[in-house]
Amino acid sequence: MTITAPNAPAPARPQASPSGGVHVDLRSAHAGGVHILGPISFSIAPGASLALVGPSGVGKSTLLRVICGLHSDYDGTCERPERISTVFQEPTLLPWRSALDNLTLTTRIDASNARQWLTQVGLSDHADLFPGQLSLGQQRRLALARAFAAAPDLLLMDEAFVSLDPRLADEMMRLFETLRAHHVTTTILVTHDPKEAARLSDRVLILGGRPAQVQTAERA
């Protein structure tokens, strides 16, 4: 049983953005009692893309979790669209379901539409295979297809191309660029790679310090 003290403040929650854009105005954020994020404020216009860059452990993923509503221990405001897709470092696929089912069950699109998405990412011949039967690159392709197939107003990319060799990373970034050109959505990318940030975003915020704040804001 959970007991709430009288007049206790409600946990912070992101608010739906009426414009489809994103507006973040944080005073602080904590994780496990540690002060992770300091004052951070930025806005993203609908359809624009922003990259969050900084060293490992600086708080990039915590900021992303605040935005998508998975982290509530913060002080401030966060407005973002309600329809959100997230691509994580790992593909996070359903291992007991086929590639086709991984699209239809998670996005609620029909099988015909799902097959079109598989074709867009080069997996048209792999609809009946399970994730364990796919290579890492194919799993990443399926994860991208799932994210875009959900028709999000906001797409969050958390180190989505990390741990890939340079050739495969370039291949995945080219696929991402193609998908986003045809299915424009507001996008926030978390990466430690400045070149990746410059390539895939309109604007770059570099986080640093402890607690983390925006050290540099620049156009890609």
Secondary structure, 3 states (H helix, E strand, C coil): CCCCCCCCCCCCCCEECCCCCEEEEEEEEEECCEEEECCEEEEECCCCEEEEECCCCCCHHHHHHHHHCCCCCEEEEEEECCCEEEECCCCCCCCCCCHHHHHHHHHCCCHHHHHHHHHHCCCHHHCCCCHHHCCHHHHHHHHHHHHHHCCCCEEEEECCCCCCCHHHHHHHHHHHHHHHHHCCCEEEEEECCHHHHHHHCCEEEEEECCCEEEEEEEEC
